[in-house]
Amino acid sequence: MTDSLASIQILYEGWILHALVWLPILGLVHVMTSAGERAKNVAFWWSAAIFVLSMGLWWTFDAGSGGFTLESSTSWIESWGVSYALGLDGISVFMVLLTTLITPIAILGSFEYVKTRRRAFYALMLLLQTGVTGVFLATDIFLFYVFFELTLIPMYFIVGIWGGERRIYAAVKFFLYTAVGSLLMLVAILYIYFSSGTGSFSYGAFLAADLTMREQLWLFAAFALAFGIKVPIFPLHTWLPDAHVEAPTPGSVILASLLLKMGTYGFLRFLLPFFPGASQHPTVVVVMLTLGVAGIIYAAWVAAVQPDAKKLVAYTSVAHMGFVMIGVFALTVNGLQGGLVVMISHGVSTGALFLLLGMMYERRHSRLIEDFGGIGRVAPMFATAFVITALASIGLPGTSGFIGEFLALIGTFETHAVTAIVAATGVIFAAYYMLPMVQRVLFNKLDKPENRSFADLSRREMVVLGPLVALMIWVGVHPTPFLERMEPSVQVVLERVEVARTAAQRGAPERMLADPGVAEEADSRHMTGTADEEDQDR
Amino acid sequence: MGSVASVLTSGVPAQDAAHWEPVLPGLIILLPLLGFVANSVLALRAAGWSSAEVRAGREWDPFAGGSRPLTHTLPTWIGPGVMLVAFVLAAWNFVGMFGAELHEPVIRSYWSWISTSTLQVDAAIQLDQLSMVMMLVVTGVGFLIHVFSVGYMKDDVGYPRYFAYLNLFVFFMLVLVMGAGYAMMFIGWEGVGLCSYLLIGYWFTDREKSDAGKKAFIVNRIGDFGFLLAMFMLFQAFGTLDFVPIFAGAEGHFAVGGATVTAITLLLMLGAAGKSAQVPLHVWLPDAMAGPTPVSALIHAATMVTAGVYMVVRSGVLYALAPTSQAVVAGVGVLTALIAATIALQQNDIKKVLAYSTVSQLGFMFLGAGVGAFTAAIFHLMTHAFFKALLFLGAGAVIHSMHHALHKVDSHEDAQDMRNMGGLKDRMRITWVVMWIATLAIAGIWPLAGFFSKDEIIWYTAAWAGAEANPFGGLYTLYWVVALVTAMLTAFYMARLMVMTFHGQTRLEHGARSHLHEAPRVMTVPLIVLAVLSVFGGWVNVPPALSESALGFFGALPMTEWLHHWLEPITHDAAAIQVAALGEAAHDAPLLGGGELAWALASTLAAAAVVAVAVRQLAPRRVLTAAADATPPTGLRGVLYNKWYFDEIFDRTIVQPVLAASRWCWSFIDTVIIDGFVNSVGNFTRLAGWFGSLFQTGQANTYAFVLTLGVLLVLGAAVFL
């Protein structure tokens, strides 16, 4: 019995990654060949089936020592050293599962919203799934880049064709912003490729590339720009509110839940391991932490004064991603794990918020907060889901948001106390932007006659929101299964950076590059050190 | 995952509990949660019916046709029912713990909540003498208030939703007091804040009420920010957030007065100030009176708002190591007590008076916790839970009756404004009597509960002011004097409340008077139980100096110093540190001399005099009704009437500037600077494209000209460079 189970598992592990990448393409073909009316159902069932298949990873995935598992590699463009290589580790497994979960939910959530050119729309959604899954699974940098760019095209069309009034402006802005960043990254990738001399684009070859600190810093900048735009890091975020507001509901969901994660994932997967020296460089750390904190507070403030609910939620994404950035650049286990949990939590709760806003739009054809009020009276189920989601978004303990922010902050506090203190004000400002919106939409008088006919959740909508709400609470109450799966891989990333740090501290010449930030950093560390010593000294 | 089964089998013993095996402790927490789930299902069902009616343009009346639907009968049994079982279980465990003479806390760990390579937080509860007292107060007083609510809320459309929230609150409150570490406590901490938010804004279609809920949440989060930072520092110092290792290691880790421990305790105090409405974060609590009155009794008087006091007492070891923080805690407490008491003098809304009274009494508790009188702080917390819950529920009965009477004559007068009341004592005898008991208790009249608890706090302040090595001795003397003055103010504003509400001529219009009625049995029985507790509740902690004097009929009355001994295992370490740091407490008051007994006698006599004089002076005075009394008071009275302008000051110095900054960030930084740059890059490319397109004329001679120009340029460059 166990033998047959084991052999099933071996079989499953042999093809699952490839299936996850390419099954959406098969689904795409099916969608294109089915009648327009049926397209949505076809797309949903394909993505749902892919989700069911992917769930096996939850049980079979074994973080092991933290490196890639289920690796496979086939030569693709031999003369360039490009291979078709996929692999999975404790960081990507959650991103992949998030992708397979969110896609069917986004598709199901779009049934009422998308009324035109359905076949094309669902084909693009599935193409997007292939791209995103590929990004998270590729272990060849060239392949990664192809998938990374591939996601841009369907999203561009989704916003540009099915979007709101200013969709063209938003789509072009989205495209240009991200294209500029990724072109610089391409240059950086080619630079590493040629300077490593291995003639290979494999992840391992890039890790092995011997780069001086100066090179690392430049390459870091190029990569950071590309991923920083995706995240987005303040002040590279202004494409996001426009894209979110104009995108159709499923587009916003995919954008917030998955595409932004490609940015933060890039930091974890590529920036830190490839440029460990630059990543621990005190100036770089200070800059990244500062931008992260700036994002948390700035975006929270701007969110609070948005009249458009969708724009408000878009800005909250920037704030949440700020927590990821400080968690990552705190360079501690807790910080990195916290960042990853924020990524998962944000994917779930912000996705749900966009779905809820989409439902509001479908009913009232408005996104303006002031057009609502008293919705709790006519749509209690909707209001309940909305409140739970909002609370998860602002990090109430017992929900996923708290675990992520708490770990990210505590991890940051370990190395950069001041940053963590300033960032922690984000918990106050989160209430400041979210609760007034909740109040003005759900509570207060039901004084607009149009809102009296606001329908409560349909059965389909409950199926859409149910899993997300359950996940918010599950991760909040029992995050250990998540944490233990990601920890070894996070440790691997961190160890590389640690090694680089000890090398730098041993007085490598690159240290000269540092500007006054180093001295400040050292000073502040010295000061906290003495304070502790004082206390212990009795 | 901690399954229900593992909770029912009372978890996995995390450490050796030699003497005592707790009985289903997890179930005490779980029961209110189950109640919440059951009531939520009913609430959503009822809300579904209601929303269908609203959509059809009608109002839903669940009681149409004379019968109550199941959604409005079942919560009557589920809500108070789970509380009763939880209370019985808590009491059972109390008896067991009592017999076991427990020295170490018993910890039950259910599952690993957060676990990374450096941080381990279990979903664990801690049973010890302190959490036991809190559990009894929360489930006991909670049960009585649930029962009262059955009568108070029975005609409300949202009845099941009300009980769902109330049960959820008790669940989080139990997590707060039973959690085995700061992280667990924080779940409860923010959870009760959530329930407070939901219950203040229970009538959510009222803008003012949902505003008040939002304000409570946001102000609380300012405190939570401090709590979070304190946790970070504790984790940094100890590598854990669990109580047992932190308190065991604190003394070896921090020197007395060390910077880190002072910072930690001050940050914890920030958290406590938010939750327990201490100056300047007290502004949310008076607004919180927008919630149903039983909610005010349970959450905003008896339990949640005392969480800060509990936390300070729980962290007693840390505070003992930080005398500066202790002085700050005591100072914030006594200042809050004074300010809130002065505001209470000028309020006309019966619930507002009680709200400020609560803030003031919480201030007393912090004074006690601050001067290291941890037992006294918990003692006052307990007695205050009795008499303040009684006062609020009594006020609820009054409002209920007033509301009914005004409704009968279609009057829109304010049912909570004491200026519209007067003379209610003839119509509501039970309420009148029990509220007088509570009033005398809170005023500190012997032999009622509040006398013993408040007196002990004030006395400890005096005693520690005189401790030989206390660097803040002078400050403590000031605290003591202010506390004595505040105690007199308390006696006065409470007497004023009683006179305005129950005595003198009734100011209700004629038709309405006959509709005033005493509350139904389901409401008066909890009142009577609380009244008994308000009388005798103080007898569990009477020092021999008082019980063996005339105040205890020379030992004839059944008074003990039980609570003091009971909490000894909790307070022992902190007390030892404090004595080592500050020296022994004095036996005489810092001013005028005199011992504990003398000052106890003096203060209760003074308070009694204040009450007597206030009643004599105020009762004959004519009070204008709210409608007739149009001009707000001016001068000092105006300042008090306007609550020292805290809200206005915060609005101008914090709220408006942050809002303005937010708007500026959006309209200037985002729109003008960043997007301006992005768009100009876009425009520049477009411009360059247009410029380039000028050369694409399609005429061969243009191309030839450009070609020649280019060749010349290249050649020229080659020649000259």
Boltz contact constraints between the chains, C-beta under 6 A:
constraints:
  - contact:
      token1: [A, 235]
      token2: [B, 674]
      max_distance: 6.0
  - contact:
      token1: [A, 238]
      token2: [B, 674]
      max_distance: 6.0
  - contact:
      token1: [A, 238]
      token2: [B, 675]
      max_distance: 6.0
  - contact:
      token1: [A, 298]
      token2: [B, 665]
      max_distance: 6.0
  - contact:
      token1: [A, 301]
      token2: [B, 662]
      max_distance: 6.0
  - contact:
      token1: [A, 301]
      token2: [B, 665]
      max_distance: 6.0
  - contact:
      token1: [A, 302]
      token2: [B, 665]
      max_distance: 6.0
  - contact:
      token1: [A, 302]
      token2: [B, 666]
      max_distance: 6.0
  - contact:
      token1: [A, 304]
      token2: [B, 662]
      max_distance: 6.0
  - contact:
      token1: [A, 305]
      token2: [B, 662]
      max_distance: 6.0
  - contact:
      token1: [A, 305]
      token2: [B, 663]
      max_distance: 6.0
  - contact:
      token1: [A, 305]
      token2: [B, 666]
      max_distance: 6.0
  - contact:
      token1: [A, 333]
      token2: [B, 116]
      max_distance: 6.0
  - contact:
      token1: [A, 333]
      token2: [B, 117]
      max_distance: 6.0
  - contact:
      token1: [A, 334]
      token2: [B, 116]
      max_distance: 6.0
  - contact:
      token1: [A, 334]
      token2: [B, 119]
      max_distance: 6.0
  - contact:
      token1: [A, 337]
      token2: [B, 116]
      max_distance: 6.0
  - contact:
      token1: [A, 374]
      token2: [B, 205]
      max_distance: 6.0
  - contact:
      token1: [A, 376]
      token2: [B, 204]
      max_distance: 6.0
  - contact:
      token1: [A, 377]
      token2: [B, 54]
      max_distance: 6.0
  - contact:
      token1: [A, 378]
      token2: [B, 51]
      max_distance: 6.0
  - contact:
      token1: [A, 378]
      token2: [B, 54]
      max_distance: 6.0
  - contact:
      token1: [A, 378]
      token2: [B, 55]
      max_distance: 6.0
  - contact:
      token1: [A, 380]
      token2: [B, 44]
      max_distance: 6.0
  - contact:
      token1: [A, 380]
      token2: [B, 47]
      max_distance: 6.0
  - contact:
      token1: [A, 380]
      token2: [B, 51]
      max_distance: 6.0
  - contact:
      token1: [A, 396]
      token2: [B, 190]
      max_distance: 6.0
  - contact:
      token1: [A, 397]
      token2: [B, 186]
      max_distance: 6.0
  - contact:
      token1: [A, 397]
      token2: [B, 187]
      max_distance: 6.0
  - contact:
      token1: [A, 397]
      token2: [B, 190]
      max_distance: 6.0
  - contact:
      token1: [A, 398]
      token2: [B, 187]
      max_distance: 6.0
  - contact:
      token1: [A, 410]
      token2: [B, 232]
      max_distance: 6.0
  - contact:
      token1: [A, 410]
      token2: [B, 235]
      max_distance: 6.0
  - contact:
      token1: [A, 413]
      token2: [B, 232]
      max_distance: 6.0
  - contact:
      token1: [A, 424]
      token2: [B, 225]
      max_distance: 6.0
  - contact:
      token1: [A, 424]
      token2: [B, 228]
      max_distance: 6.0
  - contact:
      token1: [A, 424]
      token2: [B, 229]
      max_distance: 6.0
  - contact:
      token1: [A, 427]
      token2: [B, 221]
      max_distance: 6.0
  - contact:
      token1: [A, 427]
      token2: [B, 225]
      max_distance: 6.0
  - contact:
      token1: [A, 428]
      token2: [B, 221]
      max_distance: 6.0
  - contact:
      token1: [A, 428]
      token2: [B, 222]
      max_distance: 6.0
  - contact:
      token1: [A, 428]
      token2: [B, 225]
      max_distance: 6.0
  - contact:
      token1: [A, 431]
      token2: [B, 217]
      max_distance: 6.0
  - contact:
      token1: [A, 431]
      token2: [B, 218]
      max_distance: 6.0
  - contact:
      token1: [A, 431]
      token2: [B, 221]
      max_distance: 6.0
  - contact:
      token1: [A, 435]
      token2: [B, 214]
      max_distance: 6.0
  - contact:
      token1: [A, 435]
      token2: [B, 217]
      max_distance: 6.0
  - contact:
      token1: [A, 439]
      token2: [B, 210]
      max_distance: 6.0
  - contact:
      token1: [A, 439]
      token2: [B, 214]
      max_distance: 6.0
  - contact:
      token1: [A, 443]
      token2: [B, 204]
      max_distance: 6.0
  - contact:
      token1: [A, 443]
      token2: [B, 210]
      max_distance: 6.0
  - contact:
      token1: [A, 444]
      token2: [B, 207]
      max_distance: 6.0
  - contact:
      token1: [A, 445]
      token2: [B, 205]
      max_distance: 6.0
  - contact:
      token1: [A, 452]
      token2: [B, 55]
      max_distance: 6.0
  - contact:
      token1: [A, 453]
      token2: [B, 55]
      max_distance: 6.0
  - contact:
      token1: [A, 478]
      token2: [B, 1]
      max_distance: 6.0
  - contact:
      token1: [A, 480]
      token2: [B, 112]
      max_distance: 6.0
  - contact:
      token1: [A, 480]
      token2: [B, 115]
      max_distance: 6.0
  - contact:
      token1: [A, 483]
      token2: [B, 115]
      max_distance: 6.0
  - contact:
      token1: [A, 483]
      token2: [B, 116]
      max_distance: 6.0
  - contact:
      token1: [A, 531]
      token2: [B, 259]
      max_distance: 6.0
  - contact:
      token1: [A, 535]
      token2: [B, 254]
      max_distance: 6.0
  - contact:
      token1: [A, 535]
      token2: [B, 255]
      max_distance: 6.0
  - contact:
      token1: [A, 535]
      token2: [B, 258]
      max_distance: 6.0
  - contact:
      token1: [A, 535]
      token2: [B, 260]
      max_distance: 6.0
  - contact:
      token1: [A, 538]
      token2: [B, 255]
      max_distance: 6.0
